[in-house]
Amino acid sequence: MLPQPNPAQPARSRRGLVADLLAGVGYLGRGFGMWITSPKLMLLGAIPAVVVGAVYLVGIVLLLVNLDTLVTWATPFADGWAEPVMLTTRVAAALVFVLVAALVVVYTFTAVTLVVGDPFYERIWRAVETNLGNPPTAPERGFWRSLGRAIGDGLRLLLPAVGVGLLLLASGFIPLVGPILVAVFGAVLGGWLLAVELTGFAFDARGFTVRERRRALRVRRGVAVGFGAAAYLLFLLPFLAVVAMPSAVAGAAMLSRDTLEDPATAPAGRPADGPPAPPT
């Protein structure tokens, strides 16, 4: 359960929404800085993104090739409409399909890449924790245990993404503003989901559940969304996503530490610089 702020240790001052969003983007920028300080480690983190990204690139090409057929199938009600109206409706529908597909692709790309590259990304997270000082003392997991944890987290976090995708798909057919709503809410909601997923290493190492992780990040929602939305937009570009993936893992580790060290957000009985406290 999340504690009340400790009066003996004042919480970080709260900024405005824009400042929080920019602070979140800053965490991703600091993650990119790891390419300068630890280039070999970051290059290892790019390898899983290359493998998974190649598979997803094929899927994206297939979607674009068959987009016209998909849109025609999804909008049979427009068959008898006048040509300009039918064309406008189906162009809007195509845009909505592309935007929703982008959300699903980015989110599942992140989940699958974290599963495939779990040992590499755990090393990046540990390097960040060590650089920040007082890393958690949780022992390193074996390959199969790490793989099982990654798959379990991916499946638990995938369900909200499916629900968000269906909601955005329905919203996309609102006249005039539908595609705009999908683009904006896709980046915001997708960014939140990415922030929750990418911060898993630090929170898991300290024994937090996914629910506790969400509750802690929700207190700094603007920062988390700023970080996740920036990563989301970079992941939309297949080649840039390869470089951005390990950077996002590093930035998420920094975001996690700041969140855990804030008395207003850190869950009770779980110190930021050590293993979970025993139950009382």
N, C-alpha and C positions, 0 to 999 in steps of 0.2 A: 504494500500500500504506500502511496506517495505521502511524504511527511509535509507538515507545515514548514514554512521557512524558519530557519534558526535565527532568533533575534540576536544572538551573539555573533553571527556571521552574516552581514547584510548581503542580499542577493545583488546580482549585477543590475545596473540601472537599465530600465526598459526604454527602448528607443521607439521611434515611429515606425510605421510599416515599411516605408521606403528604405529607411536605414537598415532595418532588419533584413529585407530582401537583398540589399547590397552586401551586407555582412555575410549572408549565406553564399552569395557568389564569390566573396573573398575566400571562403574555405576551399572552394574548388580551385581558385587561383593558387592558393598555397599548396594544394595537392599537385598541381602542375610543377611547382618548384622542386618537387622530389626528383624530377627528370634531371635536374642540375646536380643535386647532392647525391643521388643514388641511381645513376643511369642504368647500371646493370640489373638492379632489382626491378626497376620499372619496366625494363625491356622484357624481363621474364613475365611480368604481369600483362604485357601486351600480347604474348603468344596465344593464350586462350581466346582473347578477343578476336584475333586474326582467324582462328579456326572456326569459331562460332559465327563470326561475321560473314565468312565466305558462304556458309550454308544459308544464312538469312538473306544475303544478297541475291542468291538464286530465287528464293521465295518472293522477294520484292519484285524481281523482274517478271516472274510468272503472274503476279497480281496485276502489274501494269499492263501486261500483254492481254490479259483476260478481263480488264476493267470494264470495257464496253459491254461485254456479254453479261457480266455480273450486275451492272447498273440496269440494263434492260430487263433482266430477270426480276430485279427488286422493285421496279416501277412499272408494272403492267397497267396500272391505272392511267398512265400518261399516253398510252398507245393511240387513243382516239382524239387527243388534244391537238390544237393548231400547232403547226411546226415551230414557231418561235417559243411558245409556252412549253412545249414538250422538250425542246432543246435546252432551254434555260433550267427546267426542272431536273433534267438528267445530268447536266453539267454540275449543278449544285449537289446532286446525289453522289456523283463521282468524287467531288471534293470532300464530301462527308466521309465516304468510304476510305479515302486516302488518309484523312486525318485520324479516323478511328483506328485504321490499320497501323498508323505510325505509333499511336499509344501502345497498342498491343505488341508491336514489334520491339519497341524500345524496352518495355517492361520485361517481356519474356527474354529478350536478348540479355538483359542484365541478370535475370534469374539463372538462365542456362549458363552464362559465362562464369558466374560466381560458383556454380556447381562444378563445372569443368576445371576451373582454375583455382579452386579453393586453397590448395597448399601454397600457391604463389601469392594469392591475395592475403592469406594469413601472415605470410612473411612480411608483406608490405605494412600490414596493420601493426605487427610487432615492432617493426623498425620505427614507425611513427611513435608508438607508445614509449619505446626506449629513448628516442630523442626528446620527448616531452618530459621524461623522468618519472620514476615510481610506476613502472608498468605493472599490470596485474600479475600475480604469481601463479595463475592457473597453468597447469602443465600442458605441453603441446599434445594435441590429439593425433592418433594414428590416421592413416589414409582413409580406412573404411569408416571410422567414426566421424571424421571430418566430412566425408562424402554423404553419410546418412544425415548429419545435421544440416548440411547445405540443401539437400533434397527436401527435407522436412520443412525448413524455413521457406524454401521456394514455393512449395505447394500451399502452405498456409497463407503466404502473401499474394499468391496468384489469384485467389478467389475474389478479393476486392477489385483487382484489375479487370476481371471479367465483368463484374457488375458495373464498374465505371464505363467500360467500353460499350455495354448495352445501353446505358443511360445516355451516353453521348451520341450513340447511333440514333436513338429516338429523338434527341434534342436537335439533331442535325436537320430534320425535316421541318423545323419551324420556319415559316416563310421569311425571307430576307436576312434574318439574323442567325439562322441555324448554323451555317458554316463558321461564322465568327465565334459563336458560343462554343462550338466544338474545339476550335483552335485555342481559345483562351483557357477554357476549363480543362482541356486536354493537357496543356502545359502545367497548369496549377495542380490538378489532381495527380497527373503523372509524376510531377516533381515531388509531391508528398509521398507517394508510394515508393519512389526511388530512394528518398531520404530514409524511410523506414527500413528498406531492404539493405541499403549500403552500410548502415550503422550497426548491422548485426554482430560483427566481430567483437567490438568493444563491449557491447551490452551482454552478449552471450558469455564472454569470458568472465563476467562478474555475476553470472547466474540470473540475469534478468529474463523474464518471459517477454514474448512479443507484445503482449498487452501492456506491460510496464514500459517497454521501449516506446510504444506509441504515446502513452500518457506523459512520459518525460519530454518527448519531442514536441508534444502539443503545447506545452508551456512556452516553447520557443518556435511556434509554428511559422512565423514570418521568416526566421533564419533558415529553418529546415526546408521550407518551400523554395526560398531563394536559391539555396544550394541544389536541391533536387531539380528545380526547373531549369537551371543553367546546365546541369548534366543531361537532362532530357533533351534540350535543344542541340547539344553537341552530339548526342547519340543518334540524332536523326541523320547525321552525315556519316555514311558507312566507314570511310577511311579515317575521319577524325575520331570516330568512336573507339578505334583501336588504341589511340594515344590517350583518349579521355578516360577509358575504363580504369586503368591503374591509378590515374590521378584522382578519380572520384573516390576510389577506395581509401586513398591516403587522406583526402579532404574530409571524408566521412569519419575517419579515425580522430581527426582534430576536432570536428564538430561534436563527436561523442564525448571526448574528454572535457570540453568546455561545458557541455550539458551536464555531465556527471559531477563536475566540480561546483556547479551552481546549486546552493542549498535549496533554491526554490524548485528545482527540477529533479534532483537526485532522489531515487527511491530509498526508503528507509532501510537502515541496516546493511547497506551495500556501499562500502567505501570506494571512492574512485581509483584508489591506488592499491587495491588488493582484492583477494577473493571474497566471495559472499560471506557475510557474517552468519554464524550458526543460529538456528532458530531458537527463540527463547520460550 
